[in-house]
Amino acid sequence: MELKHVANPIGEAGATKQVLSNLFYGWGYNFYRRENQLRADDLLIRGKLSELLGAGRAHIASLEAAYRREHLPPPTREQPFPDSVAVAQAQALQRVQRDIESLETTIRTASVPEMDRVHQRHQNEADVLEKLVAVDSDMVEASMMLRDAILRIHDAATAPAAVAEVLDTSAIRALWNRRQEVLSTLVG
């Protein structure tokens, strides 16, 4: 994933223009500063991750509804109880939805790296934020592959087995753990 780079117009400005620009941008907050762009990119990428996982979860929900319509008819006098295997399969689809929803919520509600003046003096924050955006980009690729694999499933009758076969959130969770390690170097 390639991110756009915007040149910083304040970087080459004279001393007076820099003071005026800094006052205009809120006492030193520069929207064009690389670190601030990377923070915004992190939010955009996590929004896209959440959207991709949500699309996969919604497709599994539609497969579950179709599976329930097909395999779990309303009770009748002849068959008052549903088939236990069909109930277990439908519940497996629900568990998968909850697993994806949990991952989606974790990604969507994660904290944004803060702009800390003390840490900026002692470390190169831009390098850490670039690593963070790189990990986030890898997570987008893994999420797109997962979503595409889920969207290829169309048959409700075989949905539980097919979803169990293609669903592997461990790659995304491993990347999320790597992201947390990168963030810990920023904080610690």
MIROMI-635347 format. One record per residue: residue in three letters; x, y, z of N, C-alpha, C in turn. Coordinates in steps of 0.1 Angstrom, whole numbers, padded with zeros to 4 digits, always signed. Example, Ala and Ser with C-alpha at 12.3 -4.5 7.8 and 13.67 -1.06 7.14 Angstrom:
REM residues 2
Ala+0132-0057+0078+0123-0045+0078+0132-0033+0078Ser+0128-0022+0071+0137-0011+0071+0129+0000+0079
***
This chain:
REM residues 188
Met+0009-0012+0000+0000+0000+0000+0009+0012+0000Glu+0007+0021-0009+0015+0033-0011+0008+0045-0005Leu+0014+0053+0004+0008+0064+0010+0014+0077+0003Lys+0006+0087+0002+0009+0100-0004+0018+0108+0005His+0028+0115-0001+0037+0123+0007+0034+0138+0003Val+0031+0146+0013+0028+0160+0010+0040+0168+0016Ala+0046+0177+0008+0057+0185+0012+0053+0195+0023Asn+0062+0197+0032+0059+0207+0043+0063+0221+0038Pro+0053+0230+0037+0057+0243+0032+0063+0252+0043Ile+0062+0248+0055+0068+0256+0066+0083+0252+0068Gly+0087+0240+0063+0101+0236+0065+0111+0245+0059Glu+0108+0251+0047+0118+0260+0040+0115+0275+0043Ala+0106+0278+0051+0102+0292+0053+0112+0299+0062Gly+0112+0313+0060+0120+0321+0069+0115+0321+0083Ala+0123+0328+0092+0120+0328+0106+0107+0335+0109Thr+0104+0346+0103+0092+0353+0105+0080+0346+0100Lys+0082+0340+0088+0070+0332+0082+0068+0320+0091Gln+0078+0314+0096+0076+0302+0105+0068+0305+0117Val+0072+0317+0123+0064+0321+0136+0050+0324+0132Leu+0047+0331+0121+0033+0334+0117+0026+0321+0114Ser+0033+0312+0107+0026+0299+0103+0024+0291+0115Asn+0033+0291+0125+0031+0283+0137+0019+0289+0145Leu+0018+0302+0145+0006+0308+0152-0006+0304+0145Phe-0006+0305+0132-0018+0301+0124-0022+0287+0126Tyr-0012+0278+0127-0015+0264+0128-0018+0259+0143Gly-0019+0269+0152-0022+0265+0166-0010+0264+0175Trp-0002+0273+0176+0009+0273+0185+0019+0261+0183Gly+0022+0259+0171+0032+0249+0168+0027+0236+0162Tyr+0014+0234+0162+0009+0222+0155+0009+0224+0140Asn+0017+0215+0133+0018+0216+0119+0011+0204+0113Phe+0001+0206+0105-0007+0196+0099+0002+0188+0089Tyr+0012+0195+0083+0020+0189+0073+0032+0182+0078Arg+0034+0182+0091+0045+0175+0097+0044+0160+0095Arg+0054+0153+0091+0054+0139+0088+0047+0131+0099Glu+0050+0133+0111+0045+0125+0122+0029+0127+0123Asn+0025+0139+0121+0010+0141+0121+0003+0134+0109Gln+0010+0134+0098+0004+0127+0086+0004+0112+0089Leu+0014+0107+0095+0014+0092+0098+0003+0089+0109Arg+0001+0098+0118-0010+0095+0128-0023+0094+0121Ala-0026+0104+0112-0038+0104+0104-0039+0091+0095Asp-0028+0087+0089-0028+0075+0081-0031+0063+0089Asp-0026+0063+0101-0029+0051+0110-0044+0050+0112Leu-0051+0062+0115-0065+0061+0117-0073+0057+0104Leu-0068+0062+0092-0075+0058+0080-0073+0043+0077Ile-0061+0038+0080-0058+0024+0077-0067+0015+0087Arg-0067+0019+0099-0075+0011+0109-0090+0012+0105Gly-0095+0023+0100-0109+0023+0095-0111+0014+0084Lys-0101+0013+0075-0103+0004+0063-0102-0011+0068Leu-0094-0014+0078-0093-0027+0084-0107-0031+0090Ser-0112-0022+0097-0125-0024+0103-0136-0027+0093Glu-0136-0019+0082-0145-0020+0071-0144-0034+0064Leu-0131-0039+0062-0129-0052+0056-0134-0063+0064Leu-0131-0062+0077-0135-0073+0086-0150-0073+0088Gly-0156-0061+0088-0171-0060+0089-0178-0066+0076Ala-0172-0064+0065-0178-0070+0052-0177-0085+0053Gly-0166-0091+0058-0165-0105+0059-0175-0110+0070Arg-0177-0103+0081-0186-0107+0091-0200-0107+0086Ala-0204-0096+0079-0217-0095+0073-0220-0106+0063His-0211-0110+0056-0213-0121+0046-0215-0135+0054Ile-0208-0137+0064-0210-0149+0073-0223-0148+0079Ala-0228-0137+0083-0241-0135+0089-0252-0139+0079Ser-0250-0135+0066-0260-0138+0056-0260-0153+0053Leu-0248-0159+0053-0246-0174+0051-0253-0181+0063Glu-0251-0176+0075-0258-0183+0087-0273-0182+0085Ala-0278-0170+0081-0293-0169+0080-0298-0179+0069Ala-0291-0180+0058-0295-0189+0048-0294-0203+0052Tyr-0284-0206+0060-0282-0220+0065-0293-0223+0075Arg-0297-0214+0084-0308-0216+0093-0321-0218+0086Arg-0324-0210+0075-0336-0212+0068-0337-0226+0061Glu-0325-0230+0056-0325-0243+0049-0325-0255+0058His-0318-0255+0069-0315-0267+0077-0323-0266+0091Leu-0328-0255+0095-0335-0255+0107-0349-0249+0105Pro-0358-0257+0100-0372-0253+0098-0379-0251+0111Pro-0391-0244+0111-0398-0243+0123-0403-0257+0128Pro-0404-0258+0141-0408-0271+0147-0422-0275+0142Thr-0424-0288+0140-0437-0294+0137-0440-0305+0147Arg-0452-0310+0146-0456-0320+0155-0448-0333+0153Glu-0444-0336+0140-0436-0347+0137-0422-0346+0141Gln-0417-0334+0141-0403-0331+0145-0403-0318+0153Pro-0405-0320+0166-0406-0308+0175-0392-0302+0178Phe-0382-0310+0177-0368-0305+0181-0360-0304+0168Pro-0351-0294+0167-0342-0292+0155-0331-0303+0155Asp-0326-0305+0144-0314-0314+0142-0302-0308+0150Ser-0297-0316+0159-0286-0311+0167-0273-0308+0159Val-0271-0315+0148-0259-0312+0140-0261-0299+0133Ala-0273-0296+0128-0276-0283+0122-0275-0272+0132Val-0279-0274+0144-0278-0263+0154-0263-0261+0157Ala-0256-0271+0159-0241-0270+0161-0234-0262+0150Gln-0238-0265+0138-0232-0258+0126-0236-0243+0126Ala-0248-0240+0129-0253-0226+0130-0246-0219+0141Gln-0244-0226+0152-0237-0219+0164-0222-0217+0160Ala-0216-0226+0152-0202-0224+0148-0201-0212+0140Leu-0211-0209+0131-0211-0197+0123-0212-0185+0132Gln-0220-0186+0142-0221-0175+0151-0208-0172+0159Arg-0201-0183+0163-0188-0181+0170-0178-0174+0161Val-0178-0178+0148-0169-0171+0138-0172-0157+0137Gln-0185-0153+0137-0189-0139+0136-0184-0131+0148Arg-0186-0138+0160-0181-0131+0172-0166-0129+0173Asp-0159-0139+0167-0144-0138+0167-0140-0127+0158Ile-0146-0126+0146-0143-0115+0137-0147-0101+0143Glu-0159-0101+0149-0163-0088+0156-0154-0084+0167Ser-0149-0093+0175-0140-0090+0185-0127-0084+0180Leu-0122-0090+0169-0110-0085+0163-0112-0071+0157Glu-0124-0069+0150-0128-0057+0144-0129-0046+0155Thr-0135-0049+0166-0136-0039+0177-0123-0035+0183Thr-0114-0045+0185-0101-0042+0190-0093-0033+0181Ile-0094-0035+0168-0087-0026+0159-0093-0012+0158Arg-0106-0012+0158-0113+0001+0157-0111+0010+0169Thr-0111+0004+0181-0110+0012+0193-0096+0013+0199Ala-0086+0009+0192-0072+0011+0197-0069+0025+0198Ser-0060+0028+0207-0056+0042+0209-0047+0047+0198Val-0047+0060+0195-0039+0066+0185-0026+0070+0192Pro-0014+0069+0186-0002+0073+0192-0003+0088+0195Glu+0000+0092+0207-0001+0106+0211+0011+0114+0206Met+0008+0127+0205+0019+0136+0202+0025+0141+0215Asp+0036+0135+0219+0042+0138+0232+0055+0146+0230Arg+0056+0158+0234+0067+0167+0232+0080+0161+0240Val+0078+0155+0251+0090+0149+0258+0096+0138+0250His+0088+0129+0245+0094+0118+0237+0099+0123+0224Gln+0094+0134+0218+0099+0139+0206+0113+0144+0207Arg+0117+0148+0219+0131+0153+0221+0141+0142+0222His+0136+0130+0226+0146+0119+0229+0146+0108+0219Gln+0136+0108+0210+0136+0097+0200+0130+0102+0187Asn+0133+0095+0176+0128+0099+0163+0114+0092+0162Glu+0104+0100+0164+0090+0095+0164+0085+0091+0150Ala+0090+0098+0140+0086+0095+0127+0090+0081+0122Asp+0102+0076+0126+0106+0062+0123+0096+0052+0129Val+0093+0054+0141+0084+0045+0148+0070+0045+0141Leu+0065+0057+0138+0052+0058+0132+0052+0052+0118Glu+0063+0053+0111+0064+0047+0097+0064+0032+0099Lys+0070+0026+0109+0069+0012+0111+0055+0008+0114Leu+0048+0016+0122+0034+0014+0126+0025+0013+0113Val+0027+0023+0104+0019+0023+0092+0023+0011+0083Ala+0035+0007+0083+0039-0005+0075+0032-0018+0081Val+0031-0019+0094+0024-0031+0100+0010-0030+0097Asp+0004-0018+0098-0010-0016+0095-0013-0019+0080Ser-0004-0016+0071-0006-0019+0057-0006-0034+0055Asp+0003-0041+0062+0003-0056+0061-0010-0062+0067Met-0015-0055+0077-0028-0060+0082-0039-0058+0072Val-0039-0047+0065-0049-0045+0054-0048-0056+0044Glu-0036-0060+0040-0035-0071+0030-0040-0084+0035Ala-0037-0087+0048-0042-0100+0054-0057-0099+0055Ser-0062-0088+0059-0077-0087+0060-0084-0088+0047Met-0078-0082+0036-0084-0083+0023-0084-0098+0018Met-0073-0105+0021-0073-0119+0017-0083-0127+0025Leu-0085-0124+0038-0095-0131+0046-0109-0128+0041Arg-0112-0115+0038-0125-0111+0033-0128-0117+0020Asp-0118-0117+0011-0120-0123-0002-0123-0138-0001Ala-0116-0145+0008-0118-0159+0009-0132-0162+0015Ile-0137-0153+0024-0150-0155+0029-0161-0152+0018Leu-0159-0141+0010-0168-0137+0000-0170-0148-0011Arg-0160-0157-0012-0161-0167-0023-0170-0178-0019Ile-0174-0179-0006-0183-0189-0002-0198-0185-0005His-0205-0193-0013-0218-0189-0017-0229-0199-0012Asp-0225-0212-0010-0234-0222-0008-0237-0223+0007Ala-0249-0220+0011-0253-0220+0026-0252-0234+0032Ala-0254-0245+0023-0254-0258+0029-0240-0262+0033Thr-0230-0258+0026-0216-0261+0030-0209-0250+0037Ala-0216-0240+0041-0210-0228+0047-0202-0230+0059Pro-0208-0238+0069-0200-0240+0081-0186-0247+0079Ala-0186-0257+0071-0173-0263+0068-0164-0254+0060Ala-0170-0247+0050-0161-0238+0042-0156-0226+0050Val-0164-0221+0058-0159-0210+0067-0148-0214+0076Ala-0150-0226+0082-0140-0231+0091-0127-0234+0084Glu-0128-0237+0071-0116-0240+0063-0108-0228+0060Val-0115-0217+0056-0108-0205+0052-0106-0195+0063Leu-0113-0196+0074-0111-0186+0084-0099-0189+0092Asp-0090-0179+0091-0078-0179+0099-0074-0165+0103Thr-0078-0161+0115-0075-0147+0119-0061-0147+0126Ser-0054-0158+0127-0041-0158+0134-0031-0149+0128Ala-0031-0147+0114-0022-0138+0108-0025-0124+0112Ile-0037-0120+0112-0041-0107+0116-0038-0104+0130Arg-0041-0114+0139-0038-0112+0153-0023-0111+0155Ala-0015-0119+0148+0000-0118+0149+0005-0104+0145Leu-0001-0099+0134+0003-0086+0130-0001-0075+0140Trp-0013-0077+0146-0018-0068+0157-0008-0068+0168Asn-0003-0080+0172+0007-0081+0183+0020-0074+0179Arg+0024-0075+0167+0036-0068+0162+0034-0053+0163Arg+0021-0049+0159+0018-0034+0160+0019-0029+0174Gln+0014-0037+0184+0015-0034+0198+0030-0032+0202Glu+0038-0041+0197+0053-0041+0201+0059-0028+0195Val+0055-0024+0183+0060-0011+0177+0055+0000+0186Leu+0043+0000+0190+0038+0011+0198+0045+0012+0212Ser+0048+0000+0217+0055+0000+0230+0069+0007+0229Thr+0075+0007+0218+0088+0014+0216+0086+0029+0216Leu+0074+0033+0211+0070+0047+0211+0067+0052+0224Val+0060+0044+0232+0056+0048+0246+0068+0047+0256Gly+0074+0035+0255+0084+0032+0265+0097+0037+0261
***
